[in-house]
Structure formats: structure tokens, C-alpha cells
């Protein structure tokens, strides 16, 4: 059950990052480095979620 809770928590963070990226892209003067960093964080979360699901 703890693994399921961790997957949900990571999924929520993944969704939050996706929304943050979308909002940042709406700004005409968005920071490409910030967006790149957010996308890397999102990818790490996705990889961690997939690793937990494979257990």
C-alpha cells in the first residue's frame, strides 16, 4: 500500500510540474533554462513512477 501512495504522490508532483511548465510557456518572456529544468524534474518523476510500478 505504501508503494501505491508513493506513486500517487509522485503523480501529483508530475501533474503540478506539467501545469507549471504550461503556465511558464504562456509568458512571452519565458525562461528557457527554467523550462528545461522543470522538464528534467518531470522526467525524473516519470522514471521513478515507472520503476515503482515494475516492482
C-alpha positions, -999 to +999 in steps of 0.1 A: +000+000+000+029+024+007+041+020-029+007+030-042+007+060-020+042+070-032+031+065-069+001+088-063+023+114-046+048+114-075+019+115-100+006+146-083+040+163-084+043+153-121+009+169-128+020+201-109+052+204-129+032+199-162+009+228-152+038+249-141+055+244-175+024+252-194+019+284-174+055+294-179+053+289-217+023+313-218+046+342-208+062+359-238+095+363-220+096+328-205+129+314-193+141+285-214+165+273-187+137+272-162+115+252-186+143+228-193+149+223-156+112+217-150+111+192-178+141+173-164+124+172-130+092+159-146+111+132-165+128+120-133+095+117-116+081+097-145+111+074-144+106+069-107+069+062-111+076+036-138+103+019-116+079+017-087+052+002-110+076-025-122+082-038-086 
